[in-house]
Amino acid sequence: MKVFRGLPNDAARAPCALTIGNFDGVHRGHQALLARVRAASQALGLEAAVMTFEPHPREYFARRSGDLSRAPARIANLRDKLEDLSKAGIDRVIVEHFNEQFASISPEDFTQRVLVDGLHVKWLMVGDDFCYGAKRAGNVEMLKEAGRRHGFQVETLPTVREGDQRISSSAVRAALAAGDLQATGALLGHPYAMSGHVIHGAKLGRTLGFPTLNLRVAHRPAVQGIFVVQVHGLADQPLPAVASLGVRPTVEDAGRMLLEVHIFDYDRPCYGKLVRVEFLQKLRDEEKYVDLDTLTAAIHRDAEQARAWFAGNRLQHDPRSANSSTARAGALTATDRI
């Protein structure tokens, strides 16, 4: 899969079937949509393409207003989003930097400069409530009319539902905020995970008897707390661990978000390695303790709980088991708004 930061240059442009959206989490609704884009691209002899944004437009406007509480919590970082888009069979992804210039583009300029000249779009899928251009002035009917003028086809899609539930990024965020990892996995079609390169930390965990590998978290995540996890990328099989995802209020007050993972019975150097941390069970919320001794006792309890969880749940979360979260993914009823 080819990834472009901004519109491709002239030599790299190719006619495509395109969809546009944030794709935070690439949940099962997104997956159904991407399958439709891929099918259209194959039928028409085009490349399957996605345009997404960094930062999330709502995050950009929240920062501009000075009220970060209006920004949505992130389900996935950009690396994980691109990995999921690649698994969905997308040929090219355009990561558009969402800034003042892009936010102020008119609907007409968006059509001409981005879709026609920039991406050579021949087929486009959007939600039936899709808006584009400055102040969201463009709508689907305007887009379809532009398509008739410029020679690209526009399709819209209904909402994906499973029973009475709408499958959406908002639903995934709600499940993560509630600590319901089973519901999260059902919405995503796979267990929830984060990836990143292992960075150097303050080495406090080693001092306390619980050495950790640390992953930087650049955005406010949709989930926080203490978790049973397993770590992929360091051995042939995932390694059992306990993790803290939060701001470490007992040891610092900078508000810096960090994922700290203590792998059981493992003491090998792994700085710089790319790992994936799979979340299996939430144990509790993050807390601030009066001193390091109290913190150490809490970490010890968390580790014992996590070891006990693994002892009782190994078969259920064996990737070869028919009862795994991935195997539970069922049929959908439509395709999703992005």
C-alpha positions, 0 to 999 in steps of 0.5 A: 500500500502506498501512503501519501502525505498530502496529494500525490505529485503528477507522476504518482497520480492514478485513476482511483475509486475513493472514499473519504473519512477519518477511519478512527478504529477501522471498525466493522462498518468501515471494513464493509465500506472498504470492501465495497470500495475495493470491489468497485475498484476491481470492477472498474480497473482502478486503484482503491484509495482512501483519503483521511485526515491528520489531525482529526478535523474535530481535534483541529477545531477544538485546538483552534477554539482552545477547548480540547474537551471538544476533541474526540478521544482517539481509538487508534494512532496513525500507524495502526489505522494505516495497518488496518487500511492495508489489511482491508486491501486498499492500494493507496492512502492520502493522509491530508494535513487538516489545517486552516488552509484545508478547512477554508477550501470551497466546495468547488475548489475541493472538487476541482483541486482535490478530487479531479486534479489531485486524485483523478477520482472516477468513483467515489463513496460517501455517507448520505449526510456527507458535507465538505468544503468551508463551513461544510457548505457542500453536500451530497447533491452538490457532489453528485452534480459535480460528478456528472460534470467532471465524469466521476460516479458518486455512491452513498451508503446507509448506516451499518447496524447489527440488530439495533446497534449502529456500528460507528467510531462513537460506539467504539469510543463508548465501549472503550470508555466503559472498559468493555473490551468484549463489546469493543472487540465485537465492534472492531471485529478483532481484539483492541490493541495499540502498537508503537516503538519501545522508548526509554522511560524513567526506569522507576518500574525497575526500581520498584521491582516491576520493569516496564516497556514504555510506548509513547501515546501522542493523543488522548486515548479512548481508553485509560486504566490498568489492564491485562494485556499480551504483547506481540512482536518480541517472541513467537507467541504473545507474552502475558503482561499487565499494563497501565495506560494513563498519566501516572499521577503518583509520580508526575504531574505533567499530564503526559500520556504513557503506556507502561507494560510489565511483561511477566518473567521477561527481562530482555532489552527491547528498546526501539522494537515495534510491538503491539499491545493487545488489551484483554481485560480492564482491572481498574481505573488509574489512581493517585497514591500517597507514596511509592510504597502504596503504589508498589503494593497496588502494582503487585495486586494488579500483577497477581490479578493479571496472572490469575486471569491468564491462568483461567482464560488461556483457552478462551483467548488462544488465537486458534480457538473458535471462541476468540474475539476475532471468530465471533465477528458476525454478518453486517446489514449495510455499510457505514457512514465514515 
